[in-house]
């Protein structure tokens, strides 16, 4: 005769095996669609060549070719495939007051090094050009950047 605790343990093991065999951890029907949209976990055996960290861009100053500061990166935009597409750069103003956020294509900024191999972002433009570009503002409710409202 099996004791109730032993029977319960066997039933739990059988139930766990059934859950492990069902797709996506036992979720079935319509609830499975959100989970199936997530790609399988993968790891890399090496870092892709020419990769750099986003911290070399995020919150970094941007300079023109003559080494004059023209703004600072306030956001890095990524598309649905994970590719960095644009940078939001704060320009103008004094210590953040009167500053304007503009969007620039990611490819228009070069990551260079200066004294003692310190990273520096350089862009082939002027502060005035960026100040005259369309402005954007961050909409917290949709978590997106939208054209600046005047």
Secondary structure, 3 states (H helix, E strand, C coil): CCCHHHHHHHHHHHHHHHHHHCHHHHCCHHHHHHHHCCCCCCCCCCCCCCCCCHHHCCCCEEECCCCCEEEEEEEEEECCCCCEEEEEEEECCECCECCEEEEEEHHHEEEEEEHHHEEEEEECCCHHHHHCCCCEEEECCCCEEEECCC
